[in-house]
Amino acid sequence: MYFLARLSALLAALVLLSGCERQDAPPLDQQLYVWQRQWTPAHEAALQDSRADFSTLRVLALQAFPQAGWSRARVDPALLKRDGRPLIAVIRLDGQLKSLDQDDVSAQILQVIGDWQGQGLVLSGVEIDHDAGNARLPAYRKFLTRLRTVLPTSLPLSITALPAWLDSPELPALLSTVDSSVLQVHAVSDPRLGLFNADQARQWTSAWSRITSKPFYLALPAYGVAVLPGDSGAPRVESEVPIERGGKRRELLADPQQLSRLATELRNDPPAHLAGLIWFRLPLTNDRRAWSLTTLSAVARGDALASHLGLKLSVHDGLYDISLNNQGNLDSAWPERLTLAVQGCDGADALAGYALQQSPDLLTFTRLRDGRLPAGGQRAIGWARCTKIDQGGSHVYP
């Protein structure tokens, strides 16, 4: 009897301990911003290739700027309808607007909703992106409260939010007016200080989780910008649209390795109320300042990241086309130097971005400017007419 009693007590203790163990947190949702103002045929492949790793699309729908007024993004409704993922329309109201005209803004948003629904699109929500200063948060709260009354009750309302709002006592009341928030932790500081800081992002995320009682998402960067000298010493930022201006460009690119570590930490120990990550932005094949979709998907999945650069030679009648390829899942900078062991060359040249030095048994290609080779991508760097190129004796130097 004593043995049975001890066994029963032990089993009861094990049950209690197992009940007290922390349950595994559900995986963080992964979403995408689609931020192109003008859709192109490249969207079709990008949407199709992103389906496996990203659950929801947050699509730029409408923008309002001072002087320029309203501008609609020219989306492809047929592609979105075929895609079928949950769809959130994002309304960008520039922070430099002197005020928000409640009736005008509401009418514009309702018109977009009606037009999209008329084209067969099923909306899962509306997100308002407005960089209001802290002094204007009370007025912004009133605006959102009234907007909520005119939107369909079945349509969730969210906002893009800034870390600077953490300093405002108005923040809890503001967050109470919406169903969820998206905390943007990139491009929120002086661009001369960088595009993104992982330590700051962790601190802001923890602080946000202590203030909000509703689900929130973290907007993370998967892109780069260039910083140019501006008037009166203020820097100008070049993103998707080139700026015709002299002066040296300083390229800033979010580091996939750094973002991968942060995403892994948040997956393993998510702050309270953190519902997911939203990556800015869906990359197209010709997007020169965004991670490749291969790298972005690998970061979202938590895969180990690596670049694998190699030379590819294609020969026809003694003419070699010389290319560089990246067989890894991590975008790579162009290598600084490449050398090829050769025999019997009577002609060779480098293509844009590289210079060639030639000796009887060696071709050396040296980088002239910076560039990136996307994961899975290939780039021609030159040609040579030789009797032999020994690929095994050739080398790529980062």
Secondary structure, 3 states (H helix, E strand, C coil): CHHHHHHHHHHHHHHHHHHHCCCCCCCCEEEEEECCCECCCHHHHHHHHHCCCCCEEEEEEEEEECCCEEEECECCHHHHHHHCCCEEEEEEECCCCCCCCHHHHHHHHHHHHHHHHHCCCCEEEEEEEECCCHHHHHHHHHHHHHHHHHCCCCCCEEEEECHHHHHCCCHHHHHCCCCEEEEECECCCCHHHCCECHHHHHHHHHHHHHHCCCCEEEEEECEEEEEECCHHHCCEEECCCCCCCCCCCEEEECCHHHHHHHHHHHHHCCCCCEEEEEEECCCCCCCCCECCHHHHHHHHHCCCCCCCEEEEEEEECCEEEEEEEECCCCCEECCCEEEEEEECCCEEEECCCEEEEEECCEEEEEECCCCEECCCCEEEEEEEECCEEEEEEEEEEC
